[in-house]
Amino acid sequence: MGIKDQFQDKAERMQQQGKQRAEQAKDQLQNRDRRRDEDETDPSSRRRDAEDRLDESFDA
């Protein structure tokens, strides 16, 4: 395998890695947005969490 082939292979691998990282970042953003939407539609869950933490602090 010549040097040119090695560089070409490395460039292709780097390009594939870049695509995978971009896809992962896109998925993470979508998941974060989805969680935020769920929190906004169910504010009682946040209130419940806050009350649980408050109760725990009084128990200590």
Backbone atoms as SQL, in Angstrom:
CREATE TABLE atoms (id INTEGER PRIMARY KEY, chain TEXT, resi INTEGER, resn TEXT, atom TEXT, x REAL, y REAL, z REAL);
INSERT INTO atoms VALUES
  (1, 'A', 1, 'MET', 'N', 0.849, -1.175, 0.000),
  (2, 'A', 1, 'MET', 'CA', 0.000, 0.000, 0.000),
  (3, 'A', 1, 'MET', 'C', 0.896, 1.241, 0.000),
  (4, 'A', 2, 'GLY', 'N', 0.623, 2.114, -0.918),
  (5, 'A', 2, 'GLY', 'CA', 1.427, 3.307, -1.028),
  (6, 'A', 2, 'GLY', 'C', 0.971, 4.400, -0.079),
  (7, 'A', 3, 'ILE', 'N', 1.790, 5.412, -0.005),
  (8, 'A', 3, 'ILE', 'CA', 1.490, 6.535, 0.879),
  (9, 'A', 3, 'ILE', 'C', 0.174, 7.205, 0.471),
  (10, 'A', 4, 'LYS', 'N', -0.026, 7.321, -0.831),
  (11, 'A', 4, 'LYS', 'CA', -1.263, 7.949, -1.311),
  (12, 'A', 4, 'LYS', 'C', -2.482, 7.169, -0.831),
  (13, 'A', 5, 'ASP', 'N', -2.413, 5.841, -0.898),
  (14, 'A', 5, 'ASP', 'CA', -3.521, 5.009, -0.434),
  (15, 'A', 5, 'ASP', 'C', -3.748, 5.165, 1.068),
  (16, 'A', 6, 'GLN', 'N', -2.641, 5.255, 1.828),
  (17, 'A', 6, 'GLN', 'CA', -2.766, 5.420, 3.271),
  (18, 'A', 6, 'GLN', 'C', -3.464, 6.740, 3.613),
  (19, 'A', 7, 'PHE', 'N', -3.064, 7.804, 2.941),
  (20, 'A', 7, 'PHE', 'CA', -3.695, 9.102, 3.187),
  (21, 'A', 7, 'PHE', 'C', -5.169, 9.076, 2.797),
  (22, 'A', 8, 'GLN', 'N', -5.458, 8.441, 1.690),
  (23, 'A', 8, 'GLN', 'CA', -6.855, 8.364, 1.242),
  (24, 'A', 8, 'GLN', 'C', -7.701, 7.577, 2.245),
  (25, 'A', 9, 'ASP', 'N', -7.172, 6.454, 2.721),
  (26, 'A', 9, 'ASP', 'CA', -7.896, 5.655, 3.711),
  (27, 'A', 9, 'ASP', 'C', -8.119, 6.450, 5.000),
  (28, 'A', 10, 'LYS', 'N', -7.077, 7.141, 5.431),
  (29, 'A', 10, 'LYS', 'CA', -7.192, 7.931, 6.660),
  (30, 'A', 10, 'LYS', 'C', -8.216, 9.048, 6.472),
  (31, 'A', 11, 'ALA', 'N', -8.205, 9.687, 5.336),
  (32, 'A', 11, 'ALA', 'CA', -9.161, 10.763, 5.063),
  (33, 'A', 11, 'ALA', 'C', -10.587, 10.215, 5.064),
  (34, 'A', 12, 'GLU', 'N', -10.783, 9.048, 4.487),
  (35, 'A', 12, 'GLU', 'CA', -12.119, 8.445, 4.468),
  (36, 'A', 12, 'GLU', 'C', -12.569, 8.079, 5.879),
  (37, 'A', 13, 'ARG', 'N', -11.664, 7.535, 6.686),
  (38, 'A', 13, 'ARG', 'CA', -12.013, 7.192, 8.071),
  (39, 'A', 13, 'ARG', 'C', -12.378, 8.436, 8.863),
  (40, 'A', 14, 'MET', 'N', -11.603, 9.492, 8.687),
  (41, 'A', 14, 'MET', 'CA', -11.875, 10.736, 9.407),
  (42, 'A', 14, 'MET', 'C', -13.218, 11.320, 8.977),
  (43, 'A', 15, 'GLN', 'N', -13.523, 11.204, 7.703),
  (44, 'A', 15, 'GLN', 'CA', -14.799, 11.712, 7.205),
  (45, 'A', 15, 'GLN', 'C', -15.962, 10.925, 7.816),
  (46, 'A', 16, 'GLN', 'N', -15.821, 9.614, 7.879),
  (47, 'A', 16, 'GLN', 'CA', -16.860, 8.778, 8.490),
  (48, 'A', 16, 'GLN', 'C', -17.029, 9.110, 9.974),
  (49, 'A', 17, 'GLN', 'N', -15.909, 9.304, 10.680),
  (50, 'A', 17, 'GLN', 'CA', -15.980, 9.658, 12.097),
  (51, 'A', 17, 'GLN', 'C', -16.682, 10.995, 12.280),
  (52, 'A', 18, 'GLY', 'N', -16.393, 11.930, 11.422),
  (53, 'A', 18, 'GLY', 'CA', -17.046, 13.237, 11.485),
  (54, 'A', 18, 'GLY', 'C', -18.549, 13.125, 11.293),
  (55, 'A', 19, 'LYS', 'N', -18.952, 12.289, 10.340),
  (56, 'A', 19, 'LYS', 'CA', -20.387, 12.084, 10.104),
  (57, 'A', 19, 'LYS', 'C', -21.044, 11.445, 11.321),
  (58, 'A', 20, 'GLN', 'N', -20.363, 10.457, 11.923),
  (59, 'A', 20, 'GLN', 'CA', -20.924, 9.786, 13.099),
  (60, 'A', 20, 'GLN', 'C', -21.059, 10.766, 14.263),
  (61, 'A', 21, 'ARG', 'N', -20.046, 11.584, 14.474),
  (62, 'A', 21, 'ARG', 'CA', -20.104, 12.556, 15.574),
  (63, 'A', 21, 'ARG', 'C', -21.205, 13.578, 15.340),
  (64, 'A', 22, 'ALA', 'N', -21.369, 14.005, 14.108),
  (65, 'A', 22, 'ALA', 'CA', -22.434, 14.961, 13.794),
  (66, 'A', 22, 'ALA', 'C', -23.799, 14.325, 14.060),
  (67, 'A', 23, 'GLU', 'N', -23.950, 13.069, 13.692),
  (68, 'A', 23, 'GLU', 'CA', -25.216, 12.364, 13.924),
  (69, 'A', 23, 'GLU', 'C', -25.483, 12.211, 15.422),
  (70, 'A', 24, 'GLN', 'N', -24.439, 11.879, 16.189),
  (71, 'A', 24, 'GLN', 'CA', -24.608, 11.733, 17.636),
  (72, 'A', 24, 'GLN', 'C', -25.002, 13.066, 18.273),
  (73, 'A', 25, 'ALA', 'N', -24.355, 14.139, 17.849),
  (74, 'A', 25, 'ALA', 'CA', -24.674, 15.466, 18.392),
  (75, 'A', 25, 'ALA', 'C', -26.121, 15.833, 18.053),
  (76, 'A', 26, 'LYS', 'N', -26.545, 15.517, 16.859),
  (77, 'A', 26, 'LYS', 'CA', -27.923, 15.803, 16.445),
  (78, 'A', 26, 'LYS', 'C', -28.907, 15.013, 17.308),
  (79, 'A', 27, 'ASP', 'N', -28.618, 13.735, 17.551),
  (80, 'A', 27, 'ASP', 'CA', -29.485, 12.906, 18.390),
  (81, 'A', 27, 'ASP', 'C', -29.549, 13.445, 19.816),
  (82, 'A', 28, 'GLN', 'N', -28.402, 13.875, 20.355),
  (83, 'A', 28, 'GLN', 'CA', -28.380, 14.408, 21.711),
  (84, 'A', 28, 'GLN', 'C', -29.228, 15.669, 21.815),
  (85, 'A', 29, 'LEU', 'N', -29.137, 16.530, 20.814),
  (86, 'A', 29, 'LEU', 'CA', -29.946, 17.751, 20.817),
  (87, 'A', 29, 'LEU', 'C', -31.429, 17.414, 20.770),
  (88, 'A', 30, 'GLN', 'N', -31.797, 16.460, 19.946),
  (89, 'A', 30, 'GLN', 'CA', -33.201, 16.073, 19.844),
  (90, 'A', 30, 'GLN', 'C', -33.697, 15.495, 21.165),
  (91, 'A', 31, 'ASN', 'N', -32.872, 14.676, 21.809),
  (92, 'A', 31, 'ASN', 'CA', -33.269, 14.092, 23.095),
  (93, 'A', 31, 'ASN', 'C', -33.403, 15.171, 24.158),
  (94, 'A', 32, 'ARG', 'N', -32.499, 16.135, 24.155),
  (95, 'A', 32, 'ARG', 'CA', -32.557, 17.221, 25.128),
  (96, 'A', 32, 'ARG', 'C', -33.827, 18.051, 24.921),
  (97, 'A', 33, 'ASP', 'N', -34.139, 18.340, 23.669),
  (98, 'A', 33, 'ASP', 'CA', -35.359, 19.091, 23.367),
  (99, 'A', 33, 'ASP', 'C', -36.593, 18.299, 23.770),
  (100, 'A', 34, 'ARG', 'N', -36.569, 16.995, 23.552),
  (101, 'A', 34, 'ARG', 'CA', -37.713, 16.149, 23.888),
  (102, 'A', 34, 'ARG', 'C', -37.934, 16.147, 25.402),
  (103, 'A', 35, 'ARG', 'N', -36.848, 16.049, 26.177),
  (104, 'A', 35, 'ARG', 'CA', -36.981, 16.079, 27.638),
  (105, 'A', 35, 'ARG', 'C', -37.511, 17.422, 28.101),
  (106, 'A', 36, 'ARG', 'N', -37.031, 18.499, 27.492),
  (107, 'A', 36, 'ARG', 'CA', -37.489, 19.832, 27.868),
  (108, 'A', 36, 'ARG', 'C', -38.980, 19.972, 27.573),
  (109, 'A', 37, 'ASP', 'N', -39.420, 19.455, 26.435),
  (110, 'A', 37, 'ASP', 'CA', -40.840, 19.512, 26.095),
  (111, 'A', 37, 'ASP', 'C', -41.672, 18.723, 27.108),
  (112, 'A', 38, 'GLU', 'N', -41.182, 17.564, 27.516),
  (113, 'A', 38, 'GLU', 'CA', -41.914, 16.759, 28.492),
  (114, 'A', 38, 'GLU', 'C', -42.009, 17.484, 29.822),
  (115, 'A', 39, 'ASP', 'N', -40.947, 18.163, 30.228),
  (116, 'A', 39, 'ASP', 'CA', -40.965, 18.918, 31.475),
  (117, 'A', 39, 'ASP', 'C', -41.981, 20.049, 31.410),
  (118, 'A', 40, 'GLU', 'N', -42.058, 20.709, 30.263),
  (119, 'A', 40, 'GLU', 'CA', -42.993, 21.824, 30.126),
  (120, 'A', 40, 'GLU', 'C', -44.435, 21.343, 30.121),
  (121, 'A', 41, 'THR', 'N', -44.680, 20.149, 29.589),
  (122, 'A', 41, 'THR', 'CA', -46.049, 19.646, 29.541),
  (123, 'A', 41, 'THR', 'C', -46.452, 19.017, 30.864),
  (124, 'A', 42, 'ASP', 'N', -45.506, 18.656, 31.718),
  (125, 'A', 42, 'ASP', 'CA', -45.820, 18.039, 33.003),
  (126, 'A', 42, 'ASP', 'C', -45.092, 18.780, 34.125),
  (127, 'A', 43, 'PRO', 'N', -45.509, 19.993, 34.441),
  (128, 'A', 43, 'PRO', 'CA', -44.805, 20.758, 35.475),
  (129, 'A', 43, 'PRO', 'C', -44.978, 20.152, 36.860),
  (130, 'A', 44, 'SER', 'N', -45.982, 19.310, 37.056),
  (131, 'A', 44, 'SER', 'CA', -46.186, 18.704, 38.371),
  (132, 'A', 44, 'SER', 'C', -45.017, 17.796, 38.748),
  (133, 'A', 45, 'SER', 'N', -44.360, 17.209, 37.757),
  (134, 'A', 45, 'SER', 'CA', -43.234, 16.334, 38.073),
  (135, 'A', 45, 'SER', 'C', -42.082, 17.132, 38.656),
  (136, 'A', 46, 'ARG', 'N', -41.867, 18.342, 38.140),
  (137, 'A', 46, 'ARG', 'CA', -40.809, 19.184, 38.701),
  (138, 'A', 46, 'ARG', 'C', -41.170, 19.620, 40.109),
  (139, 'A', 47, 'ARG', 'N', -42.430, 19.965, 40.326),
  (140, 'A', 47, 'ARG', 'CA', -42.879, 20.404, 41.637),
  (141, 'A', 47, 'ARG', 'C', -42.720, 19.251, 42.633),
  (142, 'A', 48, 'ARG', 'N', -43.065, 18.040, 42.197),
  (143, 'A', 48, 'ARG', 'CA', -42.941, 16.871, 43.056),
  (144, 'A', 48, 'ARG', 'C', -41.485, 16.646, 43.433),
  (145, 'A', 49, 'ASP', 'N', -40.574, 16.792, 42.474),
  (146, 'A', 49, 'ASP', 'CA', -39.150, 16.614, 42.753),
  (147, 'A', 49, 'ASP', 'C', -38.680, 17.631, 43.786),
  (148, 'A', 50, 'ALA', 'N', -39.109, 18.872, 43.640),
  (149, 'A', 50, 'ALA', 'CA', -38.706, 19.921, 44.574),
  (150, 'A', 50, 'ALA', 'C', -39.238, 19.622, 45.963),
  (151, 'A', 51, 'GLU', 'N', -40.478, 19.140, 46.051),
  (152, 'A', 51, 'GLU', 'CA', -41.045, 18.801, 47.355),
  (153, 'A', 51, 'GLU', 'C', -40.310, 17.631, 47.985),
  (154, 'A', 52, 'ASP', 'N', -39.911, 16.654, 47.187),
  (155, 'A', 52, 'ASP', 'CA', -39.161, 15.508, 47.709),
  (156, 'A', 52, 'ASP', 'C', -37.832, 15.967, 48.287),
  (157, 'A', 53, 'ARG', 'N', -37.150, 16.866, 47.592),
  (158, 'A', 53, 'ARG', 'CA', -35.875, 17.369, 48.099),
  (159, 'A', 53, 'ARG', 'C', -36.086, 18.158, 49.393),
  (160, 'A', 54, 'LEU', 'N', -37.156, 18.930, 49.453),
  (161, 'A', 54, 'LEU', 'CA', -37.451, 19.706, 50.641),
  (162, 'A', 54, 'LEU', 'C', -37.724, 18.777, 51.818),
  (163, 'A', 55, 'ASP', 'N', -38.508, 17.720, 51.601),
  (164, 'A', 55, 'ASP', 'CA', -38.795, 16.757, 52.657),
  (165, 'A', 55, 'ASP', 'C', -37.513, 16.085, 53.136),
  (166, 'A', 56, 'GLU', 'N', -36.618, 15.752, 52.216),
  (167, 'A', 56, 'GLU', 'CA', -35.368, 15.102, 52.591),
  (168, 'A', 56, 'GLU', 'C', -34.522, 16.022, 53.460),
  (169, 'A', 57, 'SER', 'N', -34.524, 17.317, 53.166),
  (170, 'A', 57, 'SER', 'CA', -33.704, 18.230, 53.952),
  (171, 'A', 57, 'SER', 'C', -34.262, 18.368, 55.365),
  (172, 'A', 58, 'PHE', 'N', -35.583, 18.262, 55.533),
  (173, 'A', 58, 'PHE', 'CA', -36.163, 18.327, 56.870),
  (174, 'A', 58, 'PHE', 'C', -35.908, 17.045, 57.646),
  (175, 'A', 59, 'ASP', 'N', -35.790, 15.935, 56.941),
  (176, 'A', 59, 'ASP', 'CA', -35.552, 14.656, 57.603),
  (177, 'A', 59, 'ASP', 'C', -34.159, 14.582, 58.197),
  (178, 'A', 60, 'ALA', 'N', -33.223, 15.333, 57.668),
  (179, 'A', 60, 'ALA', 'CA', -31.828, 15.242, 58.098),
  (180, 'A', 60, 'ALA', 'C', -31.577, 15.821, 59.446);
